[in-house]
Amino acid sequence: MTALRIHEFGALPRLEAIACPRRAGEVLVKVLAAAITHLDLTVASGNFARTPSVPYVPGTQGVGVVVEGPSAGTRVRLSGQGLGVDRDGCWAEWISVPPAAMSPIPKTLDPAVAVALSTVAATAHVALHEVARVSSDDTLIVTGAGGAVGSVVAQLAIRAGVSRVLGIVSRAESAAALPAGVEPVVGRGDVLAAALARAGRGTVAVDTVGGDVLNVLLRAGIQPGGRVAIVGYTAGTGLELDLPSWLYNDVSLLPVNMLRRRGQSADLLSAADRLATSGDIAVPVQRVRLGDARAAVDRLRRGGVRGRLVLCPHENGTIR
């Protein structure tokens, strides 16, 4: 089979032919879609808490179809059990997995959407409803609103009846892709600060990007007494607070730690699957063929990816 493997930490994956995996007591699955995430990049950097033995196949999240045994033909979501960390992951045409790593999904759900939901649905719900505790009276600001998590947060907020949802994007062309009902706020740095001043401050925010965007949000975007749920840090891992201003404004900074909420994911994913199947929510995805995956991984490293990158190992057509 064809797979992507990391041979050296910090290096890009290599596309190569390897033996099709078969392990006693496990299930052979044809991989239909695999997420390419920042977690995968962190593991491949060698700086993760657990370090795999090289060479290895990355990919901590996938969707596939069982090809052998009594459950043959079942569409399944693949995660956990050390996939892409302690053992080969989903960036391959086929994978052997323990039954505990599989959970069934609807056959009518697009595999690329299903695997994107694997990494965003629970996070979006928890950030919005359990950490930020948004209400219908709030004005919500979502940073990185064109990305996978930000887009789903915004859509769930609109479904919940939040009175006003502002979506921060870095470029004007990204504004056109925002979900219906989201007001775009465009820019970075001082341009973003000015745009937030025109739009009006929010009472609550879900920040998916961190870095300088979060700094501007705290300085110019949130009303005194507001709160910010912090999900990610793709725009930078540092936060510089002017402590007197922060204390005066009394803005709560609330971390979203999904590792402490693993037990909620299954039920939240099932609900998200139903919403995506019915078309009530959409997840922005960029489909990538195996032959283009190396370049896609490099692009994710450098930034500029909108939505979730999804590897489709058996697709040969045009990337979309």
Disulfide bonds with the S-S distance in Angstrom:
none
